[in-house]
Amino acid sequence: MFLNIYDIIVVGGGHSGMEASLASSNMGSRTLLITTNLQTIGQMSCNPAVGGIAKGQIVREIDALGGYSGFVSDYSTIQFRMLNKSKGPAMWSPRAQCDRKLFSYYWRFLLEKNIRLDLYQDTVTSLIIEKNRIKGVKTFLGLEIKGKSVILTNGTFLNGKIHIGGKKINGGRIAEQEVRGITEQLTKNFGIKSGRMKTGTSPRVDGRSLNYKKMKPQYGDEHPRKFSFFHKTKKLTKQKKCYITYTNQEVHNLIHNNLDISPIFSGSIQGISPRYCPSIEEKVYKFPDREQHPIFVEPEGWNTVEVYINGFSTSFSEKIQYQSLKKISGFEKVKILRPGYAIEYDYFPPDQLKPNLESKFIENLFFAGQINGTTGYEEAAAQGLLAGINAHLKIFEKDPFILKRNQAYIGVLIDDLITKGTKEPYRMFTSRAEYRMLLRQDNADIRLTPMGYNIGLISEENMNILNNKKLKVKKCISLFKNESLKPEVINPVLEKNKSPIIYSNKKIKSILSRSEIDIKDIISIPFLEKEIKKNNFNQEILEQVSINIKYKGYIDKEKENAKKLLKLENLKIPNNFDYKKIKSLSLEAREKLDYYRPISLAQASRISGISPSDLSIILIYMRR
C-alpha cells in the first residue's frame, strides 16, 4: 500500500501542505500527503479570495519560484482587482475573488498529476522520533508510515475547538474532527513550547435574500491581470460583482448589549485573536466612536447563490448573528446558510525553528503554515513551499534555501517569524518590508525565477520566457534613453497634463521621469507606437520600463541599503559559536543568542534585545 520509506511525509492538505507536497515531489522526493479528508483538499476555509495588500506580492513570489497558488487562483478567478493603483508601484497588490469549488478541484487535479506524490486519507496522531530525529508518523487507523522527513501543516486542527455562542464543538473546521496527540507528544516529551490562538470566519448567506440595490457595487478591473507569470489560463472576459454596505448604530447597539454572552468576552475563548482581522464584536467594542464598519458582500463562485460576508467574522450564537445581519442595509430579508464561528487551536511559537523552517529540537521535522502562528492562505502557502524545498534539500544533504529580506516578502515573513516569534496571528503587510520598492509584485519573476530554476522548480521553457522579458525591458529602456522628442510633438501632451513645455529636443526618458506624465501619454506618439508594435513591447514590459525610469532614485537607494545589509548577511556565525563564554555580552544577549542561534550577524541584529555593542563584541570574537 505504501512505499517502504518516503523521502517526505506532509501532514495536512491545506494551502501549506499542498505547496509543500508539490515542491518536494517536483524536486525529486518521493512524497506522501496524508490528510484527514481528501475531499477537503485545497478548501478555502475563510473568504474565497487570494491576494490583497502584501499578500498578492507573496502569491506572485510563490509563482516565480515554481509554486502553484497563483496558477490555481487564475484558473478559478471570478473577479480581479489591482489594489492601491492610486499609490506608488511598491503598494500595488493583486487580489482575486475565486470560485471556491474550482479552486479546490484544480488543486486536487495538480496533486494527482504528480507521479512522485501519493495521497492518503487518515489522521496522523503522533510522530515516530528516535534520538531526536524524525522517522515517520503513526495514524488513527494504527498505521506506522516511515519517512526521512516530516512537514507538519496542521492548520487549525491541533486540539481545535469551535465556538458558536454558548456551543463548544471539538473540531478543526466546522463538521471536521480535530487532531489530538501531536501537541501533547511534542510538548511533554521534547520540551517544545506550544500556545493557543484564535481565528474566526463569517456567516455565509443566500444571495437571493439580499437587496443589492441598497448596496454599492464593486467591479473588477477593466483589464484584469493574472497572478502567474508562466501558466496560461483563459482570459477573464466576464467578472462577478462584489458589493459593499455598512453596519449602523442599531447593529452596534445590539452587539454591544450582548457582549457579555460572546465567547470572546465571556472568557470561553482563551486563544489570542488576530489584531488585523478582528471579529465584528471586537470592532464594536474597541471602536465605540465608529458610526459604521464596512461589510463586503463576496460571491463564492460562478454557479452558487452562497455569499461570503467579509467583515462580519463572529462567534455569536446563530440567533444574534441573524438579528444583527437583518439590521444591515440590504440584509433585511437575509437567509443564513452557514453561521460564522470562532476557532481556537494549538500553534508552536516559530522562534523554535531554524531559518529553513526545521525544528531546532527534532532533526528533519519541519513546520509550515498556521501551526507557526500565521494567518492567511498566502502566508501558509509561502511557508509550505519553502518547507517542501528545504525538506528535500536537507535529506539530500544540500545547502538550505533561505530568502533574504531584500529578496522577497517570503524572506521577510520567515525572518520575522524565526527571529521575533509571534504572540498573535501574524499577517503580512507592505510596512513590514523595509525594501518594498525592490519587492514589487511586477518584478517577482526577475527577482526569484532564476533561484527557482537553480533548485529545479522552474523549467527551461519558463526560464527562457523570463530571459526574453528581461531582454525586451532592456531594449525598451535603451530606446527611451536614446530617442528624443521634438517640442512640437510632445508639448500638446505636456500641456494637457499640466507639465512644463519644452523648447528643445528632450530624451523620452527625461519626459517619462516626470511624475505627472504616464507611459500611456508617451506611447500614443505615432513613431513610438510603431516601434512598440514592431518590438512587441506588451503592457507588462512597458510597466516595468516605466517603473524603472520613474522610480530610479528610490530603487537605487534601496539597492544601496540592501548592499550594506548584505555585508552583515555575509558575516556568517559558526553553528558551534559559544556565546556563554563571552562575558562582555549581557546575560540577556547570551541567553537569546544561544536560543535563536542566528546564522549571520544581520540575523542577530534583528533579535529583540541585541544591541549594536553586542554585535561589535561578536564580530571581534569571530575575527579571533
C-alpha positions in Angstrom: 0.0 0.0 0.0 2.9 2.4 0.9 6.5 2.7 0.0 8.9 1.1 2.5 10.0 4.6 3.3 9.1 8.0 1.9 11.5 10.8 1.4 9.0 13.3 2.8 5.6 13.0 4.5 3.4 16.0 4.5 0.7 16.1 7.2 -2.3 18.3 6.2 -3.9 19.1 2.9 -4.4 22.9 3.2 -2.6 25.7 1.3 0.7 25.0 3.1 0.6 21.2 2.7 -0.3 21.3 -1.0 2.6 23.7 -1.9 5.0 21.6 0.3 3.9 18.3 -1.4 4.3 19.6 -5.0 7.6 21.4 -4.2 9.3 18.3 -2.7 7.9 15.9 -5.3 8.8 18.1 -8.2 12.3 18.4 -6.9 12.5 14.6 -7.0 11.5 13.4 -3.5 9.0 10.5 -3.1 6.3 12.3 -1.1 3.2 11.3 0.8 0.5 13.8 1.5 -1.7 12.5 4.3 -4.8 14.3 5.4 -8.0 13.6 7.4 -10.3 14.1 4.4 -9.2 14.0 0.8 -12.5 15.7 -0.2 -11.5 18.9 1.6 -8.0 19.3 0.0 -7.5 22.9 -1.0 -10.6 24.2 0.8 -10.9 27.9 1.3 -11.9 27.8 4.9 -12.5 31.5 5.2 -13.2 34.1 2.4 -13.0 32.9 -1.2 -10.2 35.3 -2.2 -6.5 35.2 -2.8 -4.0 38.1 -2.6 -4.5 41.6 -1.3 -2.1 44.1 0.3 1.3 42.4 0.5 -0.4 39.0 0.2 -0.7 39.5 -3.6 3.1 40.0 -3.7 3.6 36.8 -1.9 1.4 34.8 -4.3 3.4 36.2 -7.3 6.6 35.2 -5.5 5.3 31.7 -5.0 4.6 31.5 -8.7 8.0 33.0 -9.6 9.7 30.2 -7.5 7.7 27.4 -9.1 4.7 27.1 -6.8 1.1 26.8 -7.8 -1.1 29.1 -5.7 -1.1 31.8 -8.4 -1.9 29.4 -11.2 -4.8 27.8 -9.2 -6.1 31.3 -8.4 -6.0 32.3 -12.0 -7.9 29.2 -13.0 -10.7 29.9 -10.5 -10.9 33.7 -10.6 -14.3 35.3 -10.8 -13.1 38.9 -10.2 -9.7 40.5 -10.3 -8.6 43.8 -8.9 -5.2 45.5 -8.6 -5.4 47.3 -5.2 -3.7 50.6 -4.4 -3.2 51.7 -8.0 -3.6 55.3 -6.8 -0.4 54.9 -4.8 3.2 54.1 -5.9 4.1 50.7 -7.5 5.6 49.4 -4.3 2.0 49.3 -2.9 0.2 47.8 -5.9 -1.3 44.5 -4.8 -3.2 41.9 -6.9 -6.3 40.3 -5.4 -8.6 37.7 -7.0 -12.1 36.6 -5.9 -12.2 32.9 -6.6 -14.8 30.2 -7.2 -14.4 28.1 -4.1 -15.2 24.8 -5.8 -13.0 25.4 -8.8 -10.1 26.3 -6.5 -10.3 23.0 -4.6 -10.9 21.0 -7.7 -7.8 22.3 -9.6 -5.5 21.8 -6.6 -6.6 18.2 -6.4 -6.1 17.8 -10.1 -2.5 19.1 -9.9 -1.7 16.9 -6.9 -3.0 13.8 -8.6 -1.0 14.6 -11.8 2.3 14.2 -9.9 3.6 10.6 -10.2 6.1 11.1 -7.3 3.3 12.1 -4.9 1.0 9.7 -3.1 -2.2 10.8 -1.3 -3.8 9.0 1.7 -6.8 9.7 3.9 -6.1 9.2 7.6 -5.3 11.2 10.6 -1.7 11.5 12.0 -1.9 11.2 15.8 1.8 11.0 16.7 5.3 11.1 15.2 7.9 8.4 15.2 11.0 10.0 16.7 14.3 8.3 17.6 17.2 10.1 19.2 15.6 13.5 18.4 15.4 12.6 14.7 12.1 12.1 12.8 11.5 8.6 11.5 7.9 8.7 10.3 4.3 9.0 11.6 1.6 7.0 13.3 -2.1 7.3 12.3 -5.5 7.0 13.8 -6.0 3.7 12.0 -2.9 2.2 13.6 -0.5 2.5 10.7 3.2 3.3 11.0 4.5 5.1 7.9 8.2 5.7 7.7 9.7 8.9 6.3 13.1 10.6 6.2 11.5 13.9 6.8 8.1 15.1 8.0 6.4 18.5 7.4 3.6 19.4 9.8 1.0 21.7 8.2 -2.0 21.0 10.5 -3.6 24.5 10.2 -6.3 25.0 12.9 -6.8 21.2 13.6 -4.5 20.6 16.6 -6.9 20.4 19.5 -9.2 22.7 17.6 -12.3 24.0 19.4 -15.2 25.8 17.6 -17.3 28.4 19.4 -20.8 29.4 18.2 -22.4 31.3 21.1 -22.6 29.0 24.1 -21.9 26.0 22.0 -18.4 24.4 22.1 -17.6 21.9 19.4 -14.3 20.0 19.1 -13.2 20.4 15.5 -10.6 21.7 13.2 -13.2 23.2 10.9 -17.0 23.1 11.1 -18.1 19.4 10.8 -14.5 18.2 10.7 -12.8 16.4 13.6 -9.9 18.0 15.5 -6.5 16.2 15.8 -5.2 15.1 19.2 -1.9 13.7 20.3 0.8 15.6 18.3 0.9 18.7 20.6 1.0 16.6 23.7 3.8 14.4 22.4 6.0 17.4 21.3 5.5 19.4 24.5 5.7 16.7 27.1 8.4 14.5 25.5 10.6 17.1 23.7 10.0 20.4 25.6 8.7 22.2 22.5 6.6 25.2 23.5 3.0 25.5 22.3 0.3 28.1 22.6 -3.3 28.8 21.7 -4.5 31.1 19.0 -8.0 32.1 17.8 -9.3 33.0 14.4 -12.8 33.1 13.0 -14.9 33.2 10.0 -18.1 35.0 8.8 -21.6 33.6 8.1 -22.5 32.6 4.6 -25.8 33.7 3.3 -28.2 33.1 0.4 -27.5 35.8 -2.1 -31.1 35.6 -3.4 -32.3 37.0 0.0 -30.2 40.2 -0.3 -31.3 43.6 -1.7 -28.3 44.6 -3.8 -30.0 47.9 -4.8 -29.2 49.2 -1.3 -25.5 48.4 -1.7 -22.7 49.9 -3.7 -21.3 47.5 -6.4 -17.6 46.8 -6.6 -16.4 45.9 -10.1 -13.3 44.1 -11.2 -10.6 45.8 -13.3 -11.5 46.7 -16.9 -8.3 44.8 -18.0 -7.9 42.0 -15.4 -4.4 40.6 -15.0 -3.1 37.2 -13.7 -1.0 36.1 -10.8 1.0 33.6 -12.8 4.0 34.7 -14.9 4.2 31.4 -16.8 1.0 29.3 -16.6 -1.6 30.3 -19.2 -5.3 30.3 -18.3 -8.3 31.6 -20.2 -8.7 35.3 -20.4 -11.3 36.6 -17.9 -13.9 38.1 -20.2 -16.7 38.4 -17.6 -16.5 39.0 -13.9 -18.8 38.7 -10.9 -19.7 41.9 -9.0 -19.0 42.2 -5.3 -20.8 44.7 -3.1 -20.2 46.9 -0.1 -22.6 48.0 2.6 -22.1 49.2 6.2 -23.1 48.4 9.7 -25.0 51.1 11.6 -25.8 52.2 15.2 -28.6 49.8 15.5 -26.3 46.9 14.7 -23.7 48.2 17.2 -26.2 48.6 20.0 -27.5 45.0 19.5 -23.9 43.7 19.5 -22.8 45.9 22.5 -25.8 44.7 24.6 -24.8 41.1 24.0 -21.1 41.3 24.5 -21.4 39.6 27.9 -22.6 36.4 26.2 -20.0 36.5 23.4 -17.4 33.7 23.8 -14.7 36.3 23.2 -15.8 38.4 26.2 -17.3 35.8 28.5 -13.9 34.0 28.9 -14.8 30.9 26.9 -12.1 31.7 24.4 -8.5 31.8 25.7 -6.7 32.0 22.4 -5.2 35.2 21.1 -7.2 36.9 18.3 -5.7 38.3 15.1 -5.2 42.1 15.6 -5.7 42.9 11.9 -8.8 40.7 11.3 -11.0 41.3 14.4 -14.5 39.9 14.8 -17.4 42.3 14.5 -17.9 42.2 18.3 -14.3 43.2 18.9 -14.6 46.0 16.3 -17.7 47.4 18.1 -16.0 47.1 21.5 -12.7 48.6 20.5 -14.0 51.4 18.4 -17.1 52.7 20.2 -17.0 56.0 18.4 -17.2 54.5 14.9 -20.6 55.0 13.4 -20.2 52.2 10.9 -17.9 49.4 9.7 -17.7 48.2 6.1 -19.3 44.9 5.1 -18.1 43.3 1.9 -20.5 41.0 0.1 -18.5 38.5 -1.9 -19.9 35.7 -4.2 -18.5 32.2 -3.6 -18.5 31.1 -7.2 -20.0 31.3 -10.7 -22.8 28.9 -10.1 -23.9 29.2 -6.5 -26.1 31.6 -4.5 -23.8 31.3 -1.5 -22.3 34.6 -0.5 -19.5 35.3 2.0 -19.9 38.3 4.3 -16.4 39.7 4.7 -16.0 42.0 7.7 -18.5 40.1 9.9 -16.4 37.4 11.5 -18.2 36.4 14.7 -18.6 33.9 17.4 -22.1 35.0 18.5 -25.0 32.5 18.5 -26.9 31.9 15.3 -29.8 33.9 16.8 -27.7 37.1 17.4 -25.9 36.7 14.1 -29.3 36.7 12.3 -30.7 39.6 14.3 -27.5 41.7 13.7 -27.4 41.0 9.9 -31.1 41.9 9.5 -30.3 45.4 10.6 -27.7 46.0 7.9 -28.9 47.8 4.8 -29.7 45.3 2.1 -29.9 42.4 4.6 -33.4 43.0 5.8 -34.6 39.6 4.5 -31.3 37.7 4.9 -31.3 33.9 5.0 -28.2 32.4 6.7 -26.8 29.2 5.0 -24.0 28.7 7.5 -23.3 30.6 10.7 -19.9 32.2 11.4 -17.8 30.8 14.2 -14.6 31.3 16.1 -12.0 28.6 16.4 -9.2 28.0 18.9 -6.2 25.8 18.1 -2.7 24.9 19.1 0.4 26.5 17.5 4.1 26.3 18.1 6.0 29.6 18.5 8.1 29.8 15.4 11.2 31.1 17.2 11.8 27.4 17.8 12.6 26.9 14.1 15.8 27.3 12.1 15.8 29.6 9.0 14.9 26.6 6.8 11.7 26.0 8.9 13.2 22.9 10.5 12.7 22.3 14.2 15.7 23.2 16.4 14.9 20.2 18.6 14.0 17.4 16.2 16.1 16.9 13.1 14.2 16.7 9.7 10.9 17.8 11.3 9.6 20.9 9.5 6.7 23.2 10.4 4.7 25.4 8.0 1.5 27.5 8.0 -0.9 28.3 10.8 0.9 25.9 13.1 3.7 28.6 13.1 1.3 31.3 14.3 0.5 32.9 11.0 -2.9 33.7 9.4 -3.9 33.7 5.8 -3.8 31.4 2.8 -0.9 33.3 1.2 1.4 33.2 4.3 0.7 29.5 4.7 1.3 28.6 1.1 4.7 30.5 1.1 5.8 28.6 4.2 4.7 25.3 2.7 6.7 26.0 -0.5 9.9 26.8 1.5 9.4 23.9 3.8 9.0 21.5 0.9 12.1 22.8 -0.8 14.2 22.7 2.4 13.0 19.2 3.5 14.1 17.9 0.1 17.5 19.7 0.2 18.1 18.5 3.8 17.6 14.8 3.1 19.8 15.0 0.0 22.5 16.9 2.1 22.4 20.1 0.2 22.6 23.7 1.5 19.3 25.2 2.7 17.3 27.6 0.6 16.9 30.8 2.5 15.5 34.0 1.1 16.8 37.3 2.5 14.7 40.3 3.5 15.8 42.2 0.4 15.0 39.4 -1.9 11.3 38.6 -1.2 8.3 39.2 1.1 8.6 35.5 1.8 12.1 36.2 3.2 10.6 39.0 5.4 7.9 36.6 6.6 10.1 33.8 7.6 12.8 36.0 9.1 10.2 37.8 11.2 8.8 34.5 12.5 12.1 32.9 13.5 13.8 35.9 14.9 10.9 37.7 16.6 8.3 34.9 17.0 4.7 35.9 17.3 2.3 36.2 20.2 -0.7 36.9 17.9 -1.7 35.6 14.5 0.9 37.1 12.1 -0.2 38.8 8.9 2.0 40.3 6.2 1.8 44.0 5.3 3.9 46.1 3.0 5.0 48.1 6.0 6.9 45.0 7.4 9.2 45.1 4.4 12.0 47.7 4.6 12.8 47.1 0.9 9.3 47.2 -0.6 10.3 49.3 -3.6 12.6 46.3 -4.6 10.0 43.7 -3.7 7.2 44.8 -6.0 4.6 42.4 -7.4 5.6 43.2 -11.0 9.2 42.0 -10.7 8.8 38.9 -8.6 9.9 36.7 -11.6 13.0 38.8 -12.2 14.0 38.5 -8.5 13.2 34.9 -7.9 12.7 32.8 -11.0 16.5 32.2 -11.5 16.6 30.8 -7.9 13.6 28.6 -8.7 15.4 27.4 -11.8 18.6 26.6 -9.9 16.8 24.4 -7.4 14.8 22.6 -10.1 11.3 24.0 -9.8 11.4 26.2 -12.9 11.6 24.6 -16.3 13.9 25.6 -19.1 10.9 26.9 -21.1 9.9 29.3 -18.3 13.4 30.4 -17.8 13.5 31.3 -21.5 10.3 33.3 -21.1 11.9 35.3 -18.3 15.1 35.9 -20.2 13.1 37.1 -23.2 11.2 39.5 -21.0 14.4 40.9 -19.5 15.8 41.5 -23.0 12.7 43.4 -24.1 12.8 45.5 -21.0 16.4 46.4 -21.6 15.7 47.1 -25.3 12.8 49.4 -24.4 14.8 51.3 -21.8 17.6 51.8 -24.4 15.0 53.1 -26.9 13.7 55.6 -24.3 17.2 56.7 -23.3 18.4 57.3 -26.9 15.4 58.6 -28.7 14.4 62.3 -28.4 11.1 64.0 -28.7 10.6 67.3 -30.5 8.7 70.2 -28.8 6.0 70.3 -31.4 5.3 66.5 -30.9 5.3 66.3 -27.1 4.2 69.8 -26.0 0.5 69.2 -26.6 0.8 66.1 -24.3 2.6 68.2 -21.7 0.1 71.0 -21.8 -2.8 68.5 -21.4 -1.1 67.1 -18.3 -0.2 70.5 -16.9 3.5 69.7 -17.2 6.1 72.4 -18.3 6.6 72.5 -22.1 10.0 72.0 -23.7 11.8 74.3 -26.1 14.4 71.9 -27.5 14.5 68.2 -28.1 14.4 66.0 -24.9 15.1 62.3 -24.4 12.0 60.2 -23.9 13.4 59.0 -20.6 13.6 62.6 -19.3 9.9 63.3 -20.2 8.7 60.0 -18.7 10.5 60.6 -15.4 8.1 63.4 -14.7 5.5 62.4 -12.1 2.6 63.9 -14.0 3.4 62.0 -17.2 2.1 58.5 -17.7 3.6 56.0 -20.1 0.3 55.9 -21.9 0.9 59.5 -22.9 4.2 58.7 -24.4 3.4 55.5 -26.3 0.5 57.3 -28.1 3.0 59.3 -30.1 2.9 57.8 -33.7 6.6 57.0 -34.3 6.8 55.4 -30.8 3.6 53.4 -31.3 5.1 51.9 -34.4 8.4 51.0 -32.5 6.4 49.4 -29.7 4.3 47.3 -32.1 7.4 46.3 -34.1 9.2 45.1 -30.9 6.1 43.6 -29.3 6.5 45.5 -26.1 3.4 44.4 -24.2 1.7 46.1 -21.2 3.9 44.1 -18.8 7.1 45.3 -20.5 6.0 48.9 -20.6 5.0 48.9 -17.0 8.5 47.5 -16.0 10.2 50.2 -18.1 8.0 53.0 -16.7 8.7 51.9 -13.0 12.4 51.6 -13.6 12.6 55.1 -15.1 10.2 56.9 -12.8 11.4 55.5 -9.6 15.1 55.0 -10.4 16.2 57.2 -7.4 14.2 55.2 -4.9 15.2 51.9 -6.4 18.9 52.8 -6.4 18.7 54.0 -2.7 17.1 50.7 -1.6 19.7 48.7 -3.6 22.5 50.6 -1.8 20.9 49.9 1.6 20.5 46.3 0.7 24.2 46.1 -0.2 25.0 47.3 3.3 22.8 44.7 4.8 24.4 42.1 2.6 27.8 42.7 4.3 26.3 41.7 7.6 24.4 38.8 6.0 27.8 37.5 4.6 29.3 37.6 8.1 28.3 34.1 9.0 28.3 33.0 12.6 29.7 29.4 13.1 27.0 27.0 14.2 29.0 25.9 17.2 29.8 29.5 18.4 29.8 29.6 22.2 28.1 32.7 23.4 28.2 31.7 27.0 32.0 32.2 27.1 31.7 35.8 26.0 31.3 37.5 29.4 31.4 41.0 27.9 27.9 40.2 26.4 24.9 41.0 28.6 23.2 38.0 30.2 20.1 38.7 28.1 22.2 38.7 24.9 24.0 35.5 25.7 20.7 33.7 26.5 18.9 35.0 23.4 21.8 34.3 21.0 22.2 30.8 22.4 18.5 30.2 22.0 18.0 31.6 18.5 21.4 30.5 17.1 21.4 33.2 14.3 23.3 32.2 11.1 24.6 35.7 10.4 25.4 39.0 12.1 22.4 40.5 10.2 20.0 38.0 11.7 21.5 38.5 15.1 20.9 42.3 14.8 17.1 41.6 14.3 16.7 39.7 17.5 14.9 41.8 20.1 17.3 42.9 22.9 20.5 42.6 20.9 22.3 45.9 20.8 24.9 47.3 18.4 27.6 46.9 21.0 26.7 43.2 21.3 27.2 42.8 17.6 30.6 44.5 17.8 31.7 42.1 20.5 30.5 39.1 18.5 32.4 40.4 15.4 35.6 40.8 17.5 35.4 37.2 18.8 34.6 35.9 15.3 37.8 37.5 13.9 39.8 36.0 16.6 
